[in-house]
Amino acid sequence: MENIIRGFKENKSFRISTLLVVLLLAVTILAPVIAPYNPLEAVMKDANMAPSAAHLFGTDKLGRDVLSRILYGGAYSLSSVLALVVIIFAIGTTLGILAGYFGGIVDTVIMRIADMMISFPGVILAIAIAGIMGGSLVNAMIALTAVTWTKYARLSRSMVLKIKKRDFVDAAIVSGGTSTHILWYHLLPNIVPLLLITAVSDIGAMMMELAGLSFLGFGSQPPAPEWGLMLNEGRQQLQTAPWLMIFPGLSIFISVVIFNLWGDSLRDVLDPRNEE
């Protein structure tokens, strides 16, 4: 936490990117106040209206205001992506730590499962899992979790294997420290910063993958105002109503860029290799 506070004061790029993330989250949280219309209300007489003063981003084929749907979709998309990253981080890191610290049969079982999962192309496996389970946001999140946790498991395992050989861990063992004490007070503080950097850097990628599953029909289902689903709904009218794809696409692009910039600047702040 001290590094983050110091980085916010001293690192200009981290300060700017953090403010952009806060602004993005604030806009999505305040969507019910900012949005000019109900995102689910269909007004057929206003169908496919071009951007105008009444509808800044135009309307879709059902006459729903695109701006309102994008604002509500921000809360829908960002909350699901952040929850997905937290779940993947927790599952992968926990399994990796257990495998690296205890070794033996625990390590063998966890790593063989991880090897089996990464032997398949990730996106294709996620589509297969989501397709078998049925199209929904929850199933899409489960599918992405199943194919992504291995990254954190392997990373945390390798870090634990390296750290547990250091003298301060041996000293803790000799002093009678329990496994829980060693894991909590000696291993976690040394591996969390790099894993946190990885998780933040993955937010943009997870957003695109979750939007991709929704675009293909394996994620969010109508009438949910989710950005990937909005792209799917507007693709058939790309020539006649291009705003139906342009604005949701820009929303995804801007969000991904902001989180990627934040991840890069966070690496500069937390990565111990950058310390003088």
C-alpha positions as CSV (number, residue, x, y, z in Angstrom):
1,M,0.0,0.0,0.0
2,E,2.9,2.4,0.8
3,N,4.3,1.7,-2.7
4,I,0.9,2.6,-4.3
5,I,0.6,5.8,-2.3
6,R,4.2,6.8,-3.1
7,G,3.7,5.8,-6.8
8,F,0.5,7.9,-7.0
9,K,2.5,10.9,-5.7
10,E,5.6,10.4,-7.8
11,N,4.6,8.5,-10.9
12,K,2.6,10.8,-13.3
13,S,1.5,8.0,-15.6
14,F,0.2,5.9,-12.7
15,R,-1.6,9.0,-11.3
16,I,-3.3,9.8,-14.7
17,S,-4.2,6.2,-15.4
18,T,-5.7,5.7,-11.9
19,L,-7.8,8.8,-12.3
20,L,-9.0,7.5,-15.7
21,V,-10.0,4.2,-14.1
22,V,-11.8,6.0,-11.3
23,L,-13.6,8.2,-13.8
24,L,-14.6,5.1,-15.9
25,L,-15.9,3.3,-12.8
26,A,-17.7,6.5,-11.7
27,V,-19.5,6.8,-15.0
28,T,-20.7,3.2,-14.9
29,I,-21.8,3.5,-11.3
30,L,-23.7,6.7,-12.0
31,A,-25.3,5.2,-15.1
32,P,-28.9,5.3,-13.7
33,V,-28.4,9.0,-13.0
34,I,-26.6,9.9,-16.3
35,A,-28.5,7.8,-18.8
36,P,-31.2,9.8,-20.5
37,Y,-33.5,6.9,-21.2
38,N,-34.5,3.4,-20.0
39,P,-32.0,1.1,-21.8
40,L,-34.6,-1.7,-22.1
41,E,-37.6,0.4,-23.2
42,A,-38.4,-0.3,-26.8
43,V,-40.0,2.6,-28.8
44,M,-40.6,1.2,-32.3
45,K,-41.4,4.6,-33.9
46,D,-37.8,5.7,-33.1
47,A,-36.1,2.6,-34.5
48,N,-32.7,3.0,-36.2
49,M,-32.6,6.8,-35.7
50,A,-29.2,8.3,-36.5
51,P,-27.3,10.2,-33.8
52,S,-29.1,13.5,-33.0
53,A,-29.7,15.9,-30.2
54,A,-32.5,13.7,-28.8
55,H,-30.4,10.5,-29.1
56,L,-26.7,11.4,-29.1
57,F,-25.6,7.8,-30.1
58,G,-28.7,7.0,-32.1
59,T,-31.2,4.2,-31.5
60,D,-31.2,0.5,-32.3
61,K,-33.7,-1.6,-34.3
62,L,-36.1,-1.6,-31.3
63,G,-35.9,2.2,-30.8
64,R,-33.8,1.8,-27.6
65,D,-31.3,4.6,-26.9
66,V,-27.8,3.4,-27.6
67,L,-26.1,5.9,-25.2
68,S,-28.3,4.7,-22.3
69,R,-27.5,1.1,-23.2
70,I,-23.8,1.8,-23.3
71,L,-23.8,3.5,-19.9
72,Y,-25.8,0.7,-18.3
73,G,-23.7,-1.8,-20.3
74,G,-20.6,-0.3,-18.7
75,A,-21.8,-1.4,-15.2
76,Y,-22.8,-4.7,-16.6
77,S,-19.6,-5.4,-18.5
78,L,-17.1,-4.0,-16.0
79,S,-18.6,-5.6,-13.0
80,S,-18.6,-9.0,-14.6
81,V,-15.0,-8.6,-15.9
82,L,-13.7,-7.4,-12.5
83,A,-15.6,-10.3,-10.8
84,L,-14.1,-12.7,-13.3
85,V,-10.5,-11.5,-12.7
86,V,-10.9,-11.7,-9.0
87,I,-12.3,-15.3,-9.2
88,I,-9.5,-16.4,-11.6
89,F,-6.9,-14.7,-9.4
90,A,-8.2,-16.4,-6.2
91,I,-8.5,-19.9,-7.6
92,G,-5.3,-19.9,-9.6
93,T,-3.1,-18.3,-6.9
94,T,-4.5,-20.6,-4.2
95,L,-3.9,-23.7,-6.2
96,G,-0.4,-22.6,-7.3
97,I,0.6,-21.8,-3.7
98,L,-0.6,-25.1,-2.5
99,A,1.2,-26.9,-5.3
100,G,4.5,-25.1,-4.8
101,Y,4.6,-25.2,-1.0
102,F,3.4,-28.7,-0.2
103,G,4.8,-30.4,-3.4
104,G,4.4,-34.2,-3.7
105,I,1.0,-35.6,-4.7
106,V,-0.7,-32.1,-4.3
107,D,1.7,-30.6,-6.8
108,T,1.4,-33.5,-9.2
109,V,-2.4,-33.5,-9.3
110,I,-2.8,-29.7,-9.6
111,M,-0.1,-29.3,-12.3
112,R,-1.3,-32.3,-14.3
113,I,-4.7,-30.7,-14.4
114,A,-3.2,-27.4,-15.4
115,D,-1.1,-29.1,-18.2
116,M,-4.3,-30.8,-19.5
117,M,-6.1,-27.4,-19.6
118,I,-3.4,-25.5,-21.4
119,S,-3.0,-28.3,-24.0
120,F,-6.1,-26.9,-25.7
121,P,-6.5,-23.5,-27.4
122,G,-7.9,-21.3,-24.7
123,V,-10.6,-19.5,-26.6
124,I,-11.8,-22.6,-28.4
125,L,-12.0,-24.5,-25.1
126,A,-13.9,-21.7,-23.5
127,I,-16.4,-21.6,-26.4
128,A,-16.8,-25.4,-26.1
129,I,-17.5,-25.2,-22.4
130,A,-19.9,-22.3,-22.7
131,G,-21.6,-24.0,-25.6
132,I,-22.2,-27.2,-23.6
133,M,-23.4,-25.3,-20.5
134,G,-25.6,-22.9,-22.5
135,G,-25.4,-19.3,-23.3
136,S,-25.4,-17.0,-20.3
137,L,-23.1,-14.5,-18.6
138,V,-22.4,-16.9,-15.6
139,N,-21.6,-19.8,-17.9
140,A,-19.3,-17.6,-20.0
141,M,-17.5,-16.6,-16.8
142,I,-17.2,-20.2,-15.7
143,A,-15.7,-21.2,-19.1
144,L,-13.1,-18.4,-19.0
145,T,-12.2,-19.3,-15.4
146,A,-11.7,-22.9,-16.4
147,V,-9.2,-22.0,-19.1
148,T,-7.4,-19.1,-17.4
149,W,-6.7,-20.1,-13.8
150,T,-3.7,-22.2,-15.0
151,K,-1.7,-19.0,-15.8
152,Y,-1.9,-17.8,-12.1
153,A,-1.4,-21.3,-10.8
154,R,1.9,-21.8,-12.7
155,L,3.2,-18.3,-11.9
156,S,2.4,-18.5,-8.2
157,R,3.9,-22.0,-8.0
158,S,7.1,-21.0,-9.6
159,M,7.4,-18.0,-7.3
160,V,6.7,-20.1,-4.2
161,L,9.3,-22.7,-5.2
162,K,11.9,-19.9,-5.5
163,I,11.0,-18.1,-2.3
164,K,10.6,-21.1,0.0
165,K,14.4,-21.8,-0.5
166,R,15.4,-18.5,1.0
167,D,17.0,-18.2,4.4
168,F,14.1,-16.3,6.1
169,V,11.7,-19.1,5.3
170,D,14.2,-21.7,6.8
171,A,14.5,-19.4,9.8
172,A,10.7,-19.3,10.2
173,I,10.5,-23.1,10.0
174,V,13.3,-23.6,12.6
175,S,11.5,-21.1,14.9
176,G,8.5,-23.3,14.9
177,G,6.4,-21.4,12.4
178,T,3.3,-23.3,11.1
179,S,2.5,-23.8,7.4
180,T,-0.3,-21.2,7.7
181,H,2.0,-18.7,9.4
182,I,4.7,-19.1,6.7
183,L,2.3,-19.0,3.9
184,W,0.5,-15.9,5.2
185,Y,3.3,-13.8,6.5
186,H,6.3,-14.9,4.4
187,L,5.2,-16.2,1.1
188,L,2.1,-14.2,0.2
189,P,3.6,-10.7,0.8
190,N,6.4,-11.6,-1.7
191,I,4.3,-13.0,-4.5
192,V,1.1,-10.9,-4.3
193,P,2.6,-7.7,-6.0
194,L,3.6,-9.5,-9.2
195,L,0.3,-11.5,-9.3
196,L,-1.6,-8.3,-8.7
197,I,0.2,-6.7,-11.7
198,T,-0.7,-9.7,-13.8
199,A,-4.3,-9.5,-12.8
200,V,-4.7,-5.8,-13.5
201,S,-2.9,-6.3,-16.9
202,D,-5.4,-9.1,-17.7
203,I,-8.5,-7.0,-17.2
204,G,-8.4,-5.7,-20.7
205,A,-7.9,-9.1,-22.2
206,M,-10.7,-10.7,-20.1
207,M,-13.0,-7.9,-21.2
208,M,-12.4,-8.6,-24.8
209,E,-12.8,-12.4,-24.3
210,L,-16.0,-12.0,-22.4
211,A,-17.3,-9.6,-25.0
212,G,-16.2,-12.1,-27.7
213,L,-18.3,-14.9,-26.1
214,S,-21.3,-12.6,-25.9
215,F,-20.8,-11.6,-29.5
216,L,-20.8,-15.2,-30.5
217,G,-24.0,-15.9,-28.5
218,F,-22.3,-17.8,-25.6
219,G,-22.4,-15.0,-23.1
220,S,-25.0,-12.4,-22.2
221,Q,-28.4,-12.9,-23.7
222,P,-30.9,-10.3,-25.0
223,P,-32.1,-7.8,-23.8
224,A,-29.1,-7.3,-21.5
225,P,-27.2,-4.1,-22.4
226,E,-23.8,-5.8,-22.6
227,W,-21.2,-4.3,-25.1
228,G,-20.3,-7.6,-26.8
229,L,-24.0,-8.5,-27.2
230,M,-24.6,-5.0,-28.6
231,L,-21.9,-5.6,-31.2
232,N,-23.7,-8.8,-32.2
233,E,-27.0,-7.1,-32.5
234,G,-25.6,-4.3,-34.6
235,R,-23.5,-6.3,-37.0
236,Q,-26.4,-7.0,-39.4
237,Q,-27.0,-3.3,-39.8
238,L,-23.4,-2.2,-40.2
239,Q,-24.0,-0.5,-43.5
240,T,-27.4,1.1,-42.7
241,A,-26.8,1.9,-39.0
242,P,-23.1,1.8,-38.3
243,W,-23.5,3.6,-35.0
244,L,-24.8,0.4,-33.5
245,M,-21.3,-1.1,-33.8
246,I,-19.1,2.0,-33.6
247,F,-20.1,3.2,-30.2
248,P,-20.1,-0.2,-28.3
249,G,-16.8,-1.0,-30.1
250,L,-15.3,2.4,-29.0
251,S,-16.5,1.7,-25.4
252,I,-14.7,-1.6,-25.3
253,F,-11.6,-0.1,-27.0
254,I,-11.4,2.9,-24.5
255,S,-11.9,0.6,-21.5
256,V,-9.3,-1.8,-22.6
257,V,-6.8,0.9,-23.3
258,I,-7.4,2.5,-19.9
259,F,-6.9,-0.7,-18.0
260,N,-3.8,-1.7,-20.0
261,L,-2.3,1.7,-19.3
262,W,-3.1,1.3,-15.6
263,G,-1.6,-2.2,-15.6
264,D,1.6,-0.9,-17.2
265,S,2.0,2.0,-14.7
266,L,1.1,-0.3,-11.8
267,R,4.0,-2.5,-12.9
268,D,6.3,0.4,-12.6
269,V,5.1,1.1,-9.1
270,L,5.0,-2.4,-7.6
271,D,7.6,-4.4,-9.5
272,P,10.5,-4.7,-7.1
273,R,13.0,-5.0,-10.0
274,N,12.2,-1.3,-10.8
275,E,13.3,-0.1,-7.4
276,E,16.7,1.5,-7.2
